[in-house]
Amino acid sequence: MKGKRILVVDDEEDFVRTVHERLEFEGMVPCDAMSGEAALECIAREKPDLVVLDIMMPGIDGLKLFRHLREDPETSSIPVVFVSVRWDYFNDPQISTDGRVKVLRKPFELDVLVNTIRDALS
């Protein structure tokens, strides 16, 4: 997993910073976005190998960003790890039937996130 580009999208600065630091420690290359709009810019620039994506964000939320990823042929195969405190969002058929999607309910241990990312990239 060394050198894999991971986009972390969440509007909680502490969460993004903590995940960023852990991914760097693991040898991955994180790109951070505090909004869906910033994530779109990062996706175009960095071409991430995986996206860690919160659902509840102002503006372009995680579900809209996910749909955008899946509609674009260049990004449709990027694995996504959803992270959210709201479990009810994961009933969305597009999420639950996409084999490239993993789901973690906040709060979780960073080891669990790292293992989920490794699993999604293998």
N, C-alpha and C positions, 0 to 999 in steps of 0.2 A: 504494500500500500504506500510505500515511500514515493513521494513526489506527486501523488494524486491530488488534483485540484478539487477542493471542496468549497462550495458556496454555502455560507451560513446566512440565512435570512430570518431576522426576528427584530421586532421593534423594541425589545428589551436589551439595552446596552450591556448590562452585566452578564446576561446570558451569552450574548455574542462574544464578548471579550473572553469569558471563561472557556467557551467551546473553541474559540480561535487558538488560545494558548495551548489547550490540550491537543488539538490537531497538529499544531506545530511540533509539540513534544513527540508526537507519534510519527513525525516525518512527512506529514501531509502538508499541502500548500493551501491554507484557507484564504478565501476572499469573503469579505463581510459586506452585508447590505442591511440597512435598518428599515427598508421599505421595499415594496414590490417594484416601484419605479427604479430604485437603485439596483435592485436585483437584475432587472432587465438589462441595464447598462453593463453590469458585471458579466452576465451571461454572454453578451455579444463580444465583450473584450477578452474574457478569460477562458471561455469554452470549458466550463467545469465538468469533471468526471461524475459528480454527484451533487445534489442539492439537499441541504438540511433546511426544512421549510416550516415556519410557524403558519398557522391558519389565520388567526385573528390579528390583523394589522390594518391600520388606516389606509385609505387609498386603494391601491391594488392589493387585495388580501391574498392569502396563500392559495385559496381555491382558484381564483382568477389567474394567478401566476402559473399554477399547475396546469390549468386548461391551455394557457398560452404555450407552455412547454410542449404539451402533447400535440397541439395543432401544427407546430412548426416542424417540418421534416428534419431539420438540423439538430433539434433538441428533443425530439419525441422519444428517444431511447435513453435519455439521461435518468438514472435511478434517483428517486426522491425518498427522503426520510422525513415524514411529517412529524412535528412535535407540537403538542397543544395540551392545554388543560381541559379543553372541551372534547369530550369523547363522542358526542352526538354527531359531529361533523363527519366522522368516518363511516357513516352509513351511506354516504354518497356512492352510487354505483360505479362511477368512473374511478374512484379511489380503490374501492374494495375489490374490483375485478382486474386491476392493473398489477401484473406480477412484478413490476419494477418498483413497487411502492412498499415501504416499510412504515410502521406507525409506532410512535412512542408517546405515551401520555406523561406530561409533566406533572410532578417532578420525577426525575430519574437520575441514576448514577451515571457519571461520565463514562465509566467502563462499559456500561450497557450501550451508550451511544456509539462509542468507538467500535465495539463488536458488531453492532447493527450496520454501521458504515462498511466495515470489512466484509460482512456477509453480503451486503447489497452490491459491492464491487467485485465479488468473486464469481 
